[in-house]
Structures are given as structure tokens and as C-alpha cells.
Amino acid sequence: MGWTVWWTWMAAGLIIAIIELLVPAFIFLGIALGCFGVALGLAVGVLGGLSAPWLLVCFASLACAGYIVLRMAFGAPKGSVKIWDTDINDN
């Protein structure tokens, strides 16, 4: 019953976003975006007729897409790998 209510997904997204602030692991933000996407879809009525398993599929797809977009936008810059020429044990 709670799976098809938009505010349930919004509350879950807020909780997961707070977890991202407390434990900066960068993966929780993509999951929170998936929750927010499903909440928006349910609030607008686009996902209103779907059952709980299909909402979970939509959530997983949106979370994966959100993580990929965030990784492309805020990932490590190219060429930031440090290459060491000497070893600290070579004296």
C-alpha cells in the first residue's frame, strides 16, 4: 500500500540524501535521485497505475541513470592520476 504513495518515496529520498551527507559515499545521491524521480512520477500521475514491482523497476532504472549522470558530471577529472617515478625505498 505504501509503495504507490508519492510521499513515501519522497521521504525515502530525503532519508537517503541525509545519509549521503553523513556518509559521503557518492552512491547514495544516485539512489536518492531515483526515489525523487519515482515520487515525481507518482505525484504527476505518470506512474500512478503501476504495481509495486514495476515501481521498483522504475526506481532501479532512475537510480542507475542518476548515478551515471552524476558520475559523468562530477567524477574524477581526466589526467588526475599521479604517476610515481621513484620509490621511497630507493636511497
PDB file of N, CA, C and O in Angstrom, chain B, residues numbered from 101:
ATOM      1  N   MET B 101       0.811  -1.183   0.000  1.00  0.00           N
ATOM      2  CA  MET B 101       0.000   0.000   0.000  1.00  0.00           C
ATOM      3  C   MET B 101       0.863   1.259   0.000  1.00  0.00           C
ATOM      4  O   MET B 101       0.558   2.213  -0.717  1.00  0.00           O
ATOM      5  N   GLY B 102       1.925   1.277   0.786  1.00  0.00           N
ATOM      6  CA  GLY B 102       2.769   2.451   0.857  1.00  0.00           C
ATOM      7  C   GLY B 102       3.666   2.634  -0.356  1.00  0.00           C
ATOM      8  O   GLY B 102       4.219   3.716  -0.554  1.00  0.00           O
ATOM      9  N   TRP B 103       3.818   1.606  -1.164  1.00  0.00           N
ATOM     10  CA  TRP B 103       4.696   1.694  -2.334  1.00  0.00           C
ATOM     11  C   TRP B 103       4.153   2.623  -3.402  1.00  0.00           C
ATOM     12  O   TRP B 103       4.919   3.187  -4.184  1.00  0.00           O
ATOM     13  N   THR B 104       2.841   2.788  -3.445  1.00  0.00           N
ATOM     14  CA  THR B 104       2.238   3.577  -4.506  1.00  0.00           C
ATOM     15  C   THR B 104       1.888   4.996  -4.070  1.00  0.00           C
ATOM     16  O   THR B 104       1.175   5.700  -4.785  1.00  0.00           O
ATOM     17  N   VAL B 105       2.373   5.424  -2.918  1.00  0.00           N
ATOM     18  CA  VAL B 105       2.123   6.770  -2.416  1.00  0.00           C
ATOM     19  C   VAL B 105       3.371   7.605  -2.661  1.00  0.00           C
ATOM     20  O   VAL B 105       4.480   7.189  -2.324  1.00  0.00           O
ATOM     21  N   TRP B 106       3.189   8.794  -3.253  1.00  0.00           N
ATOM     22  CA  TRP B 106       4.334   9.600  -3.661  1.00  0.00           C
ATOM     23  C   TRP B 106       5.156  10.084  -2.479  1.00  0.00           C
ATOM     24  O   TRP B 106       6.381  10.164  -2.577  1.00  0.00           O
ATOM     25  N   TRP B 107       4.513  10.409  -1.362  1.00  0.00           N
ATOM     26  CA  TRP B 107       5.263  10.960  -0.242  1.00  0.00           C
ATOM     27  C   TRP B 107       6.122   9.899   0.446  1.00  0.00           C
ATOM     28  O   TRP B 107       7.090  10.238   1.128  1.00  0.00           O
ATOM     29  N   THR B 108       5.784   8.634   0.278  1.00  0.00           N
ATOM     30  CA  THR B 108       6.637   7.571   0.814  1.00  0.00           C
ATOM     31  C   THR B 108       7.980   7.575   0.095  1.00  0.00           C
ATOM     32  O   THR B 108       9.031   7.458   0.725  1.00  0.00           O
ATOM     33  N   TRP B 109       7.938   7.710  -1.218  1.00  0.00           N
ATOM     34  CA  TRP B 109       9.175   7.752  -1.998  1.00  0.00           C
ATOM     35  C   TRP B 109       9.947   9.038  -1.716  1.00  0.00           C
ATOM     36  O   TRP B 109      11.178   9.029  -1.690  1.00  0.00           O
ATOM     37  N   MET B 110       9.230  10.145  -1.505  1.00  0.00           N
ATOM     38  CA  MET B 110       9.893  11.413  -1.191  1.00  0.00           C
ATOM     39  C   MET B 110      10.591  11.328   0.167  1.00  0.00           C
ATOM     40  O   MET B 110      11.721  11.795   0.311  1.00  0.00           O
ATOM     41  N   ALA B 111       9.933  10.741   1.153  1.00  0.00           N
ATOM     42  CA  ALA B 111      10.536  10.583   2.476  1.00  0.00           C
ATOM     43  C   ALA B 111      11.759   9.671   2.406  1.00  0.00           C
ATOM     44  O   ALA B 111      12.778   9.940   3.043  1.00  0.00           O
ATOM     45  N   ALA B 112      11.656   8.601   1.636  1.00  0.00           N
ATOM     46  CA  ALA B 112      12.811   7.705   1.474  1.00  0.00           C
ATOM     47  C   ALA B 112      13.961   8.431   0.791  1.00  0.00           C
ATOM     48  O   ALA B 112      15.118   8.249   1.168  1.00  0.00           O
ATOM     49  N   GLY B 113      13.653   9.256  -0.215  1.00  0.00           N
ATOM     50  CA  GLY B 113      14.689  10.027  -0.888  1.00  0.00           C
ATOM     51  C   GLY B 113      15.367  11.013   0.041  1.00  0.00           C
ATOM     52  O   GLY B 113      16.585  11.179  -0.016  1.00  0.00           O
ATOM     53  N   LEU B 114      14.596  11.671   0.896  1.00  0.00           N
ATOM     54  CA  LEU B 114      15.178  12.605   1.854  1.00  0.00           C
ATOM     55  C   LEU B 114      16.063  11.901   2.868  1.00  0.00           C
ATOM     56  O   LEU B 114      17.135  12.398   3.211  1.00  0.00           O
ATOM     57  N   ILE B 115      15.622  10.753   3.347  1.00  0.00           N
ATOM     58  CA  ILE B 115      16.430   9.982   4.304  1.00  0.00           C
ATOM     59  C   ILE B 115      17.741   9.543   3.656  1.00  0.00           C
ATOM     60  O   ILE B 115      18.800   9.636   4.278  1.00  0.00           O
ATOM     61  N   ILE B 116      17.679   9.075   2.434  1.00  0.00           N
ATOM     62  CA  ILE B 116      18.888   8.619   1.749  1.00  0.00           C
ATOM     63  C   ILE B 116      19.797   9.800   1.417  1.00  0.00           C
ATOM     64  O   ILE B 116      21.019   9.655   1.447  1.00  0.00           O
ATOM     65  N   ALA B 117      19.229  10.966   1.099  1.00  0.00           N
ATOM     66  CA  ALA B 117      20.047  12.157   0.856  1.00  0.00           C
ATOM     67  C   ALA B 117      20.745  12.601   2.138  1.00  0.00           C
ATOM     68  O   ALA B 117      21.889  13.052   2.090  1.00  0.00           O
ATOM     69  N   ILE B 118      20.080  12.481   3.273  1.00  0.00           N
ATOM     70  CA  ILE B 118      20.716  12.805   4.553  1.00  0.00           C
ATOM     71  C   ILE B 118      21.829  11.811   4.851  1.00  0.00           C
ATOM     72  O   ILE B 118      22.879  12.188   5.372  1.00  0.00           O
ATOM     73  N   ILE B 119      21.603  10.554   4.523  1.00  0.00           N
ATOM     74  CA  ILE B 119      22.672   9.553   4.693  1.00  0.00           C
ATOM     75  C   ILE B 119      23.872   9.921   3.833  1.00  0.00           C
ATOM     76  O   ILE B 119      25.014   9.738   4.255  1.00  0.00           O
ATOM     77  N   GLU B 120      23.630  10.438   2.631  1.00  0.00           N
ATOM     78  CA  GLU B 120      24.732  10.868   1.758  1.00  0.00           C
ATOM     79  C   GLU B 120      25.516  12.009   2.405  1.00  0.00           C
ATOM     80  O   GLU B 120      26.739  12.068   2.274  1.00  0.00           O
ATOM     81  N   LEU B 121      24.831  12.908   3.095  1.00  0.00           N
ATOM     82  CA  LEU B 121      25.534  13.992   3.776  1.00  0.00           C
ATOM     83  C   LEU B 121      26.373  13.492   4.940  1.00  0.00           C
ATOM     84  O   LEU B 121      27.464  14.007   5.187  1.00  0.00           O
ATOM     85  N   LEU B 122      25.872  12.491   5.659  1.00  0.00           N
ATOM     86  CA  LEU B 122      26.594  11.970   6.814  1.00  0.00           C
ATOM     87  C   LEU B 122      27.719  11.014   6.428  1.00  0.00           C
ATOM     88  O   LEU B 122      28.778  11.008   7.056  1.00  0.00           O
ATOM     89  N   VAL B 123      27.488  10.217   5.404  1.00  0.00           N
ATOM     90  CA  VAL B 123      28.462   9.241   4.940  1.00  0.00           C
ATOM     91  C   VAL B 123      28.717   9.516   3.462  1.00  0.00           C
ATOM     92  O   VAL B 123      28.041   8.938   2.611  1.00  0.00           O
ATOM     93  N   PRO B 124      29.665  10.378   3.139  1.00  0.00           N
ATOM     94  CA  PRO B 124      29.855  10.749   1.732  1.00  0.00           C
ATOM     95  C   PRO B 124      30.416   9.594   0.902  1.00  0.00           C
ATOM     96  O   PRO B 124      31.630   9.448   0.759  1.00  0.00           O
ATOM     97  N   ALA B 125      29.532   8.798   0.370  1.00  0.00           N
ATOM     98  CA  ALA B 125      29.939   7.644  -0.420  1.00  0.00           C
ATOM     99  C   ALA B 125      29.610   7.814  -1.891  1.00  0.00           C
ATOM    100  O   ALA B 125      29.969   6.958  -2.700  1.00  0.00           O
ATOM    101  N   PHE B 126      28.933   8.903  -2.263  1.00  0.00           N
ATOM    102  CA  PHE B 126      28.591   9.289  -3.625  1.00  0.00           C
ATOM    103  C   PHE B 126      27.577   8.367  -4.287  1.00  0.00           C
ATOM    104  O   PHE B 126      27.016   8.739  -5.318  1.00  0.00           O
ATOM    105  N   ILE B 127      27.321   7.197  -3.749  1.00  0.00           N
ATOM    106  CA  ILE B 127      26.334   6.316  -4.368  1.00  0.00           C
ATOM    107  C   ILE B 127      24.929   6.612  -3.863  1.00  0.00           C
ATOM    108  O   ILE B 127      23.948   6.396  -4.575  1.00  0.00           O
ATOM    109  N   PHE B 128      24.834   7.108  -2.626  1.00  0.00           N
ATOM    110  CA  PHE B 128      23.523   7.363  -2.053  1.00  0.00           C
ATOM    111  C   PHE B 128      22.789   8.486  -2.771  1.00  0.00           C
ATOM    112  O   PHE B 128      21.558   8.501  -2.785  1.00  0.00           O
ATOM    113  N   LEU B 129      23.510   9.420  -3.362  1.00  0.00           N
ATOM    114  CA  LEU B 129      22.861  10.524  -4.059  1.00  0.00           C
ATOM    115  C   LEU B 129      22.136  10.031  -5.311  1.00  0.00           C
ATOM    116  O   LEU B 129      21.056  10.527  -5.629  1.00  0.00           O
ATOM    117  N   GLY B 130      22.709   9.072  -6.018  1.00  0.00           N
ATOM    118  CA  GLY B 130      22.021   8.482  -7.165  1.00  0.00           C
ATOM    119  C   GLY B 130      20.770   7.730  -6.749  1.00  0.00           C
ATOM    120  O   GLY B 130      19.752   7.777  -7.439  1.00  0.00           O
ATOM    121  N   ILE B 131      20.846   7.037  -5.620  1.00  0.00           N
ATOM    122  CA  ILE B 131      19.681   6.319  -5.107  1.00  0.00           C
ATOM    123  C   ILE B 131      18.598   7.307  -4.691  1.00  0.00           C
ATOM    124  O   ILE B 131      17.414   7.070  -4.932  1.00  0.00           O
ATOM    125  N   ALA B 132      19.000   8.420  -4.062  1.00  0.00           N
ATOM    126  CA  ALA B 132      18.033   9.443  -3.669  1.00  0.00           C
ATOM    127  C   ALA B 132      17.370  10.055  -4.901  1.00  0.00           C
ATOM    128  O   ALA B 132      16.171  10.333  -4.883  1.00  0.00           O
ATOM    129  N   LEU B 133      18.132  10.265  -5.962  1.00  0.00           N
ATOM    130  CA  LEU B 133      17.538  10.785  -7.192  1.00  0.00           C
ATOM    131  C   LEU B 133      16.525   9.815  -7.779  1.00  0.00           C
ATOM    132  O   LEU B 133      15.508  10.238  -8.328  1.00  0.00           O
ATOM    133  N   GLY B 134      16.791   8.524  -7.669  1.00  0.00           N
ATOM    134  CA  GLY B 134      15.815   7.528  -8.114  1.00  0.00           C
ATOM    135  C   GLY B 134      14.524   7.602  -7.316  1.00  0.00           C
ATOM    136  O   GLY B 134      13.434   7.499  -7.879  1.00  0.00           O
ATOM    137  N   CYS B 135      14.645   7.782  -6.001  1.00  0.00           N
ATOM    138  CA  CYS B 135      13.446   7.937  -5.154  1.00  0.00           C
ATOM    139  C   CYS B 135      12.685   9.198  -5.523  1.00  0.00           C
ATOM    140  O   CYS B 135      11.457   9.180  -5.614  1.00  0.00           O
ATOM    141  N   PHE B 136      13.408  10.297  -5.738  1.00  0.00           N
ATOM    142  CA  PHE B 136      12.744  11.549  -6.100  1.00  0.00           C
ATOM    143  C   PHE B 136      12.063  11.439  -7.465  1.00  0.00           C
ATOM    144  O   PHE B 136      10.991  12.008  -7.672  1.00  0.00           O
ATOM    145  N   GLY B 137      12.674  10.715  -8.385  1.00  0.00           N
ATOM    146  CA  GLY B 137      12.065  10.525  -9.701  1.00  0.00           C
ATOM    147  C   GLY B 137      10.770   9.737  -9.638  1.00  0.00           C
ATOM    148  O   GLY B 137       9.795  10.078 -10.308  1.00  0.00           O
ATOM    149  N   VAL B 138      10.761   8.685  -8.836  1.00  0.00           N
ATOM    150  CA  VAL B 138       9.535   7.896  -8.682  1.00  0.00           C
ATOM    151  C   VAL B 138       8.472   8.721  -7.956  1.00  0.00           C
ATOM    152  O   VAL B 138       7.293   8.650  -8.302  1.00  0.00           O
ATOM    153  N   ALA B 139       8.880   9.507  -6.947  1.00  0.00           N
ATOM    154  CA  ALA B 139       7.924  10.361  -6.235  1.00  0.00           C
ATOM    155  C   ALA B 139       7.315  11.388  -7.181  1.00  0.00           C
ATOM    156  O   ALA B 139       6.112  11.643  -7.129  1.00  0.00           O
ATOM    157  N   LEU B 140       8.130  11.974  -8.036  1.00  0.00           N
ATOM    158  CA  LEU B 140       7.614  12.941  -9.005  1.00  0.00           C
ATOM    159  C   LEU B 140       6.672  12.271 -10.003  1.00  0.00           C
ATOM    160  O   LEU B 140       5.627  12.823 -10.347  1.00  0.00           O
ATOM    161  N   GLY B 141       7.047  11.078 -10.466  1.00  0.00           N
ATOM    162  CA  GLY B 141       6.187  10.356 -11.394  1.00  0.00           C
ATOM    163  C   GLY B 141       4.851   9.976 -10.783  1.00  0.00           C
ATOM    164  O   GLY B 141       3.822  10.017 -11.457  1.00  0.00           O
ATOM    165  N   LEU B 142       4.862   9.606  -9.510  1.00  0.00           N
ATOM    166  CA  LEU B 142       3.606   9.272  -8.833  1.00  0.00           C
ATOM    167  C   LEU B 142       2.777  10.525  -8.555  1.00  0.00           C
ATOM    168  O   LEU B 142       1.551  10.491  -8.664  1.00  0.00           O
ATOM    169  N   ALA B 143       3.431  11.625  -8.198  1.00  0.00           N
ATOM    170  CA  ALA B 143       2.700  12.855  -7.889  1.00  0.00           C
ATOM    171  C   ALA B 143       2.041  13.444  -9.130  1.00  0.00           C
ATOM    172  O   ALA B 143       0.928  13.966  -9.058  1.00  0.00           O
ATOM    173  N   VAL B 144       2.725  13.361 -10.268  1.00  0.00           N
ATOM    174  CA  VAL B 144       2.179  13.893 -11.512  1.00  0.00           C
ATOM    175  C   VAL B 144       1.123  12.955 -12.080  1.00  0.00           C
ATOM    176  O   VAL B 144       0.187  13.406 -12.739  1.00  0.00           O
ATOM    177  N   GLY B 145       1.262  11.665 -11.834  1.00  0.00           N
ATOM    178  CA  GLY B 145       0.306  10.696 -12.331  1.00  0.00           C
ATOM    179  C   GLY B 145       0.827   9.824 -13.448  1.00  0.00           C
ATOM    180  O   GLY B 145       0.093   8.990 -13.979  1.00  0.00           O
ATOM    181  N   VAL B 146       2.088  10.004 -13.814  1.00  0.00           N
ATOM    182  CA  VAL B 146       2.669   9.206 -14.896  1.00  0.00           C
ATOM    183  C   VAL B 146       2.821   7.748 -14.474  1.00  0.00           C
ATOM    184  O   VAL B 146       2.575   6.845 -15.274  1.00  0.00           O
ATOM    185  N   LEU B 147       3.222   7.513 -13.234  1.00  0.00           N
ATOM    186  CA  LEU B 147       3.445   6.150 -12.745  1.00  0.00           C
ATOM    187  C   LEU B 147       2.298   5.668 -11.852  1.00  0.00           C
ATOM    188  O   LEU B 147       2.450   4.675 -11.141  1.00  0.00           O
ATOM    189  N   GLY B 148       1.184   6.339 -11.879  1.00  0.00           N
ATOM    190  CA  GLY B 148       0.089   6.047 -10.964  1.00  0.00           C
ATOM    191  C   GLY B 148      -0.513   4.664 -11.091  1.00  0.00           C
ATOM    192  O   GLY B 148      -0.955   4.108 -10.085  1.00  0.00           O
ATOM    193  N   GLY B 149      -0.550   4.095 -12.252  1.00  0.00           N
ATOM    194  CA  GLY B 149      -1.198   2.808 -12.436  1.00  0.00           C
ATOM    195  C   GLY B 149      -0.285   1.603 -12.286  1.00  0.00           C
ATOM    196  O   GLY B 149      -0.714   0.474 -12.522  1.00  0.00           O
ATOM    197  N   LEU B 150       0.961   1.821 -11.898  1.00  0.00           N
ATOM    198  CA  LEU B 150       1.912   0.714 -11.802  1.00  0.00           C
ATOM    199  C   LEU B 150       1.837   0.035 -10.444  1.00  0.00           C
ATOM    200  O   LEU B 150       1.520   0.657  -9.431  1.00  0.00           O
ATOM    201  N   SER B 151       2.140  -1.265 -10.451  1.00  0.00           N
ATOM    202  CA  SER B 151       2.187  -2.015  -9.200  1.00  0.00           C
ATOM    203  C   SER B 151       3.556  -1.841  -8.551  1.00  0.00           C
ATOM    204  O   SER B 151       4.459  -1.242  -9.135  1.00  0.00           O
ATOM    205  N   ALA B 152       3.700  -2.368  -7.344  1.00  0.00           N
ATOM    206  CA  ALA B 152       4.936  -2.208  -6.582  1.00  0.00           C
ATOM    207  C   ALA B 152       6.161  -2.778  -7.307  1.00  0.00           C
ATOM    208  O   ALA B 152       7.197  -2.113  -7.316  1.00  0.00           O
ATOM    209  N   PRO B 153       6.104  -3.972  -7.916  1.00  0.00           N
ATOM    210  CA  PRO B 153       7.294  -4.455  -8.615  1.00  0.00           C
ATOM    211  C   PRO B 153       7.724  -3.548  -9.767  1.00  0.00           C
ATOM    212  O   PRO B 153       8.919  -3.356  -9.989  1.00  0.00           O
ATOM    213  N   TRP B 154       6.764  -2.994 -10.498  1.00  0.00           N
ATOM    214  CA  TRP B 154       7.127  -2.099 -11.605  1.00  0.00           C
ATOM    215  C   TRP B 154       7.657  -0.774 -11.097  1.00  0.00           C
ATOM    216  O   TRP B 154       8.514  -0.161 -11.735  1.00  0.00           O
ATOM    217  N   LEU B 155       7.155  -0.325  -9.951  1.00  0.00           N
ATOM    218  CA  LEU B 155       7.721   0.884  -9.351  1.00  0.00           C
ATOM    219  C   LEU B 155       9.163   0.653  -8.917  1.00  0.00           C
ATOM    220  O   LEU B 155       9.994   1.556  -9.018  1.00  0.00           O
ATOM    221  N   LEU B 156       9.462  -0.542  -8.439  1.00  0.00           N
ATOM    222  CA  LEU B 156      10.842  -0.863  -8.071  1.00  0.00           C
ATOM    223  C   LEU B 156      11.742  -0.926  -9.299  1.00  0.00           C
ATOM    224  O   LEU B 156      12.910  -0.541  -9.231  1.00  0.00           O
ATOM    225  N   VAL B 157      11.216  -1.403 -10.409  1.00  0.00           N
ATOM    226  CA  VAL B 157      11.990  -1.419 -11.657  1.00  0.00           C
ATOM    227  C   VAL B 157      12.253   0.011 -12.116  1.00  0.00           C
ATOM    228  O   VAL B 157      13.363   0.331 -12.540  1.00  0.00           O
ATOM    229  N   CYS B 158      11.237   0.875 -12.035  1.00  0.00           N
ATOM    230  CA  CYS B 158      11.419   2.285 -12.394  1.00  0.00           C
ATOM    231  C   CYS B 158      12.421   2.944 -11.462  1.00  0.00           C
ATOM    232  O   CYS B 158      13.268   3.719 -11.907  1.00  0.00           O
ATOM    233  N   PHE B 159      12.334   2.644 -10.175  1.00  0.00           N
ATOM    234  CA  PHE B 159      13.284   3.196  -9.205  1.00  0.00           C
ATOM    235  C   PHE B 159      14.703   2.759  -9.513  1.00  0.00           C
ATOM    236  O   PHE B 159      15.620   3.581  -9.498  1.00  0.00           O
ATOM    237  N   ALA B 160      14.900   1.475  -9.792  1.00  0.00           N
ATOM    238  CA  ALA B 160      16.238   0.972 -10.085  1.00  0.00           C
ATOM    239  C   ALA B 160      16.795   1.613 -11.354  1.00  0.00           C
ATOM    240  O   ALA B 160      17.976   1.955 -11.413  1.00  0.00           O
ATOM    241  N   SER B 161      15.956   1.774 -12.356  1.00  0.00           N
ATOM    242  CA  SER B 161      16.403   2.403 -13.596  1.00  0.00           C
ATOM    243  C   SER B 161      16.772   3.862 -13.382  1.00  0.00           C
ATOM    244  O   SER B 161      17.801   4.323 -13.875  1.00  0.00           O
ATOM    245  N   LEU B 162      15.936   4.592 -12.648  1.00  0.00           N
ATOM    246  CA  LEU B 162      16.219   6.004 -12.387  1.00  0.00           C
ATOM    247  C   LEU B 162      17.434   6.178 -11.487  1.00  0.00           C
ATOM    248  O   LEU B 162      18.210   7.115 -11.677  1.00  0.00           O
ATOM    249  N   ALA B 163      17.612   5.295 -10.511  1.00  0.00           N
ATOM    250  CA  ALA B 163      18.775   5.384  -9.629  1.00  0.00           C
ATOM    251  C   ALA B 163      20.061   5.114 -10.403  1.00  0.00           C
ATOM    252  O   ALA B 163      21.064   5.799 -10.202  1.00  0.00           O
ATOM    253  N   CYS B 164      20.035   4.133 -11.273  1.00  0.00           N
ATOM    254  CA  CYS B 164      21.216   3.822 -12.091  1.00  0.00           C
ATOM    255  C   CYS B 164      21.520   4.975 -13.041  1.00  0.00           C
ATOM    256  O   CYS B 164      22.678   5.365 -13.193  1.00  0.00           O
ATOM    257  N   ALA B 165      20.503   5.514 -13.671  1.00  0.00           N
ATOM    258  CA  ALA B 165      20.715   6.646 -14.581  1.00  0.00           C
ATOM    259  C   ALA B 165      21.203   7.870 -13.819  1.00  0.00           C
ATOM    260  O   ALA B 165      22.075   8.592 -14.302  1.00  0.00           O
ATOM    261  N   GLY B 166      20.655   8.111 -12.642  1.00  0.00           N
ATOM    262  CA  GLY B 166      21.104   9.240 -11.829  1.00  0.00           C
ATOM    263  C   GLY B 166      22.547   9.097 -11.410  1.00  0.00           C
ATOM    264  O   GLY B 166      23.301  10.070 -11.441  1.00  0.00           O
ATOM    265  N   TYR B 167      22.948   7.892 -11.017  1.00  0.00           N
ATOM    266  CA  TYR B 167      24.339   7.667 -10.632  1.00  0.00           C
ATOM    267  C   TYR B 167      25.274   7.882 -11.822  1.00  0.00           C
ATOM    268  O   TYR B 167      26.334   8.490 -11.676  1.00  0.00           O
ATOM    269  N   ILE B 168      24.890   7.390 -12.981  1.00  0.00           N
ATOM    270  CA  ILE B 168      25.747   7.544 -14.165  1.00  0.00           C
ATOM    271  C   ILE B 168      25.881   9.014 -14.554  1.00  0.00           C
ATOM    272  O   ILE B 168      26.974   9.468 -14.892  1.00  0.00           O
ATOM    273  N   VAL B 169      24.782   9.755 -14.508  1.00  0.00           N
ATOM    274  CA  VAL B 169      24.835  11.181 -14.845  1.00  0.00           C
ATOM    275  C   VAL B 169      25.686  11.941 -13.836  1.00  0.00           C
ATOM    276  O   VAL B 169      26.490  12.790 -14.221  1.00  0.00           O
ATOM    277  N   LEU B 170      25.519  11.647 -12.547  1.00  0.00           N
ATOM    278  CA  LEU B 170      26.332  12.319 -11.535  1.00  0.00           C
ATOM    279  C   LEU B 170      27.802  11.951 -11.675  1.00  0.00           C
ATOM    280  O   LEU B 170      28.677  12.794 -11.475  1.00  0.00           O
ATOM    281  N   ARG B 171      28.072  10.712 -12.012  1.00  0.00           N
ATOM    282  CA  ARG B 171      29.464  10.274 -12.178  1.00  0.00           C
ATOM    283  C   ARG B 171      30.110  10.966 -13.369  1.00  0.00           C
ATOM    284  O   ARG B 171      31.281  11.342 -13.320  1.00  0.00           O
ATOM    285  N   MET B 172      29.337  11.134 -14.443  1.00  0.00           N
ATOM    286  CA  MET B 172      29.875  11.829 -15.614  1.00  0.00           C
ATOM    287  C   MET B 172      30.065  13.317 -15.328  1.00  0.00           C
ATOM    288  O   MET B 172      31.019  13.921 -15.818  1.00  0.00           O
ATOM    289  N   ALA B 173      29.180  13.908 -14.550  1.00  0.00           N
ATOM    290  CA  ALA B 173      29.261  15.341 -14.279  1.00  0.00           C
ATOM    291  C   ALA B 173      30.294  15.683 -13.212  1.00  0.00           C
ATOM    292  O   ALA B 173      31.024  16.663 -13.357  1.00  0.00           O
ATOM    293  N   PHE B 174      30.368  14.893 -12.142  1.00  0.00           N
ATOM    294  CA  PHE B 174      31.220  15.231 -11.014  1.00  0.00           C
ATOM    295  C   PHE B 174      32.297  14.203 -10.728  1.00  0.00           C
ATOM    296  O   PHE B 174      32.874  14.214  -9.640  1.00  0.00           O
ATOM    297  N   GLY B 175      32.586  13.319 -11.662  1.00  0.00           N
ATOM    298  CA  GLY B 175      33.591  12.287 -11.451  1.00  0.00           C
ATOM    299  C   GLY B 175      34.992  12.859 -11.415  1.00  0.00           C
ATOM    300  O   GLY B 175      35.179  14.071 -11.522  1.00  0.00           O
ATOM    301  N   ALA B 176      35.956  12.006 -11.267  1.00  0.00           N
ATOM    302  CA  ALA B 176      37.350  12.434 -11.227  1.00  0.00           C
ATOM    303  C   ALA B 176      37.743  13.017 -12.580  1.00  0.00           C
ATOM    304  O   ALA B 176      37.420  12.442 -13.619  1.00  0.00           O
ATOM    305  N   PRO B 177      38.433  14.147 -12.575  1.00  0.00           N
ATOM    306  CA  PRO B 177      38.855  14.728 -13.844  1.00  0.00           C
ATOM    307  C   PRO B 177      39.879  13.842 -14.549  1.00  0.00           C
ATOM    308  O   PRO B 177      40.640  13.113 -13.913  1.00  0.00           O
ATOM    309  N   LYS B 178      39.877  13.923 -15.847  1.00  0.00           N
ATOM    310  CA  LYS B 178      40.804  13.120 -16.636  1.00  0.00           C
ATOM    311  C   LYS B 178      42.234  13.601 -16.400  1.00  0.00           C
ATOM    312  O   LYS B 178      42.477  14.803 -16.286  1.00  0.00           O
ATOM    313  N   GLY B 179      43.152  12.687 -16.329  1.00  0.00           N
ATOM    314  CA  GLY B 179      44.551  13.032 -16.149  1.00  0.00           C
ATOM    315  C   GLY B 179      44.926  13.358 -14.717  1.00  0.00           C
ATOM    316  O   GLY B 179      45.970  13.968 -14.482  1.00  0.00           O
ATOM    317  N   SER B 180      44.106  12.970 -13.755  1.00  0.00           N
ATOM    318  CA  SER B 180      44.415  13.287 -12.368  1.00  0.00           C
ATOM    319  C   SER B 180      45.139  12.145 -11.665  1.00  0.00           C
ATOM    320  O   SER B 180      45.244  12.141 -10.438  1.00  0.00           O
ATOM    321  N   VAL B 181      45.630  11.193 -12.415  1.00  0.00           N
ATOM    322  CA  VAL B 181      46.331  10.064 -11.835  1.00  0.00           C
ATOM    323  C   VAL B 181      47.784  10.456 -11.600  1.00  0.00           C
ATOM    324  O   VAL B 181      48.453  10.953 -12.506  1.00  0.00           O
ATOM    325  N   LYS B 182      48.266  10.232 -10.392  1.00  0.00           N
ATOM    326  CA  LYS B 182      49.644  10.553 -10.043  1.00  0.00           C
ATOM    327  C   LYS B 182      50.528   9.362 -10.410  1.00  0.00           C
ATOM    328  O   LYS B 182      50.290   8.240  -9.963  1.00  0.00           O
ATOM    329  N   ILE B 183      51.538   9.614 -11.220  1.00  0.00           N
ATOM    330  CA  ILE B 183      52.490   8.573 -11.619  1.00  0.00           C
ATOM    331  C   ILE B 183      53.795   8.829 -10.877  1.00  0.00           C
ATOM    332  O   ILE B 183      54.389   9.901 -10.989  1.00  0.00           O
ATOM    333  N   TRP B 184      54.228   7.836 -10.123  1.00  0.00           N
ATOM    334  CA  TRP B 184      55.448   7.954  -9.344  1.00  0.00           C
ATOM    335  C   TRP B 184      56.620   7.395 -10.152  1.00  0.00           C
ATOM    336  O   TRP B 184      56.546   6.288 -10.684  1.00  0.00           O
ATOM    337  N   ASP B 185      57.702   8.174 -10.236  1.00  0.00           N
ATOM    338  CA  ASP B 185      58.901   7.738 -10.949  1.00  0.00           C
ATOM    339  C   ASP B 185      59.914   7.103 -10.009  1.00  0.00           C
ATOM    340  O   ASP B 185      60.750   6.311 -10.444  1.00  0.00           O
ATOM    341  N   THR B 186      59.850   7.436  -8.743  1.00  0.00           N
ATOM    342  CA  THR B 186      60.824   6.905  -7.783  1.00  0.00           C
ATOM    343  C   THR B 186      60.089   6.217  -6.652  1.00  0.00           C
ATOM    344  O   THR B 186      58.916   6.477  -6.383  1.00  0.00           O
ATOM    345  N   ASP B 187      60.815   5.340  -6.007  1.00  0.00           N
ATOM    346  CA  ASP B 187      60.280   4.621  -4.868  1.00  0.00           C
ATOM    347  C   ASP B 187      60.858   5.245  -3.602  1.00  0.00           C
ATOM    348  O   ASP B 187      62.003   5.696  -3.592  1.00  0.00           O
ATOM    349  N   ILE B 188      60.061   5.268  -2.534  1.00  0.00           N
ATOM    350  CA  ILE B 188      60.558   5.871  -1.293  1.00  0.00           C
ATOM    351  C   ILE B 188      61.661   5.018  -0.655  1.00  0.00           C
ATOM    352  O   ILE B 188      62.397   5.506   0.202  1.00  0.00           O
ATOM    353  N   ASN B 189      61.777   3.780  -1.056  1.00  0.00           N
ATOM    354  CA  ASN B 189      62.806   2.914  -0.516  1.00  0.00           C
ATOM    355  C   ASN B 189      64.116   2.991  -1.283  1.00  0.00           C
ATOM    356  O   ASN B 189      65.108   2.394  -0.864  1.00  0.00           O
ATOM    357  N   ASP B 190      64.142   3.712  -2.396  1.00  0.00           N
ATOM    358  CA  ASP B 190      65.381   3.867  -3.165  1.00  0.00           C
ATOM    359  C   ASP B 190      66.160   5.048  -2.587  1.00  0.00           C
ATOM    360  O   ASP B 190      65.774   6.205  -2.754  1.00  0.00           O
ATOM    361  N   ASN B 191      67.269   4.735  -1.901  1.00  0.00           N
ATOM    362  CA  ASN B 191      68.104   5.799  -1.295  1.00  0.00           C
ATOM    363  C   ASN B 191      69.472   5.753  -1.875  1.00  0.00           C
ATOM    364  O   ASN B 191      70.327   6.557  -1.505  1.00  0.00           O
TER     365      ASN B 191
END
